[in-house]
Amino acid sequence: MSQVSNTSSKFERLNGKSSPITPNHANGPLLPTMHIEPTRRSDVDARQVELSKILVHAGCDWCLLFDPANISWITAGMQFYEWYPESEKPVIFVNLMNRSVICSTMDTQPLFDNDLDGLGFGVKEYPWHLGRDRYLEQLTMNRKVACDRPFKACIDISETLGQVRSTLSEFEQTRYRELGHILAHAVEATARNIQPGESEIEIAGQLGHRLVKRGLLPISLSVIADDRLKQHYRSLPTKATVNNRCLIHATASAHGLVATASRTVCFGKPDEELKVVYDQVCRLQSILRSRCKPGELVKTVLRVGQAFLLNTEYEHEWRKHSFGCRIGRSSMEGRLLHAGSDATFLEGQPIAWETTLGSYRIVETIIPQKTGEESITGPLEWPIRRVRLSDMTFSLPDYLVVP
């Protein structure tokens, strides 16, 4: 049986304390550790207390967290990269008093240097050549363990964790605003530099470059030329060339948080269809967002959107695709459903509104607040379409006309 590696020198190095290893050691000087904001540490401590209550209710002493969204929640921002092989992804192991990361010997140092140092996590590492799941079987043997996915005889608490992690703390909302600002800037900069005749793939490459350069991890890059959106609601970039119009829709991650946004570019004089339909898309999104208040039933708000489309050629558009989804710690925390659910909008729970009619779409990420919604990916250096509804005014991204 493999044993947990807890050598004192490694723990001292990982937690940024004094170490017996000097700068003249053969391994070279230690890398500077990351700065941990006190608020982030407070969030982590509070979430362990919250998770402990869930464990007590489930009759368990330990918990395994596999889901990147749950790991982001318990660590208040650990960025999870998909290049980990499924069988080697780090796992969080928590009991009523302690928390640790389970990882291979290859990953311990970078995990603490980049994400976990100073957050109170221990480490349970296994030799990379023995495999993670074998180690987990040994670790959970004869223990009452909860888990966020089906694993051996563990008790599944994924649904409970999905509800608990739904809202963002004040610290996370600050980081979320930074993410939204960078994402909107990258999408707009890419859209402003599109040239007719470029392919969707070329444009997606330019967008990906801008996102990575600013420290964001691209999750989904959608570049749709002209009217292709009518046939392909969701599609990877193709070799199709842009002639008259282009929609850019990007989803990206940073600090374990995910946001999404879109912009539309028109080359030459916009035709009448663009003017009319885009105006309907703007009004539909504004109507939905005007009702998106903490405590409001989701299905009630969506039905208001359906009513707006009555007596138009897009009356049944909602049957083809949703008006939006919950977002935040993953790109899909749950679709907004028109019926069959009593879910409500929550304060601090991000929403991605996706209003699509025919070939036109607006995607914006917002956070419902008591004082009104807060736009995370609103237009920066971009034409603005202002829509007034009773006592509210919404500033939406308009289409950019390139002569």
ABEGO torsion letter per residue (X at the ends): XBBBBABAAAAAAAAGBBBABBAABAAEBBBBBBBBBAAAAAAAAAAAAAAAAAAAAAGBABBBBABAAAAAAAAGGBBBBAABBAAABBBBBBBAABBBBBBBAAAAAAAAAAAABGAGBBBBBBBAAAEAAAAAAAAABGBBBBBABBBEABBBAAAAAAAAAABBBAAAAAAAAAAAAAAAAAAAAAAAABBBGBBAAAAAAAAAAAAAAAGBBBABBBBBBEAAAAABABBBBBABBBAABBBBBBBBBBGGBBBBBBBBBBBEBBBAAAAAAAAAAAAAAAAAAAABBBGBBAAAAAAAAAAAABGBAAAAAAAABBAEBBBGABABAEBBBABGBABBBBBGBBBBBBBBBEABBBBBBBBBBAAEBBBAABBBBBBBBBBBBEABBBBBBBBBBBX
